[in-house]
Amino acid sequence: QVQLVESGGGLVQAGGSLRLSCAASGFIFSPNVMGWYRQAPGKQRELVATITSDGSTNYADSVKGRFTISRDSARNTVYLQMNGLKPEDTAVYSCTFYQEIGRIRINESWGQGTQVTVSS
């Protein structure tokens, strides 16, 4: 089981920036995927960005060009740099870790979530 601890959420004005961090611990095997999802009130959870252990990234269209995901493999930590924040980015952001066999996710873990609020 992998444990995930997030940090870095908060309140920011539109156009501002925040950096989220997620540190993983426990039995971490490669290859793997780490990433961020978000859930706004009354909406379904949606993908924000993911990064594989070999550095391949995937972004939601809504954040491309504004958000950057990166990882420090030595520290088992993933980061989400969020620039040009908009009020519609307001949500609880959750970190995830998983491995894949084909399209099946195994060893999936989730963090507790961190609130990001963007004021207009």
HELIX and SHEET records of a PDB file:
HELIX    1   1 SER A   73  ARG A   75  5                                   3    
HELIX    2   2 PRO A   87  ASP A   89  5                                   3    
SHEET    1   A 4 VAL A   2  SER A   7  0                                        
SHEET    2   A 4 LEU A  18  GLY A  26 -1                                        
SHEET    3   A 4 THR A  77  MET A  82 -1                                        
SHEET    4   A 4 PHE A  67  ASP A  72 -1                                        
SHEET    1   B 6 GLY A  10  GLN A  13  0                                        
SHEET    2   B 6 THR A 114  SER A 119  1                                        
SHEET    3   B 6 ALA A  91  ILE A 101 -1                                        
SHEET    4   B 6 VAL A  33  GLN A  39 -1                                        
SHEET    5   B 6 GLU A  46  THR A  52 -1                                        
SHEET    6   B 6 THR A  57  TYR A  59 -1                                        
SHEET    1   C 4 GLY A  10  GLN A  13  0                                        
SHEET    2   C 4 THR A 114  SER A 119  1                                        
SHEET    3   C 4 ALA A  91  ILE A 101 -1                                        
SHEET    4   C 4 ILE A 104  TRP A 110 -1                                        
END                                                                             
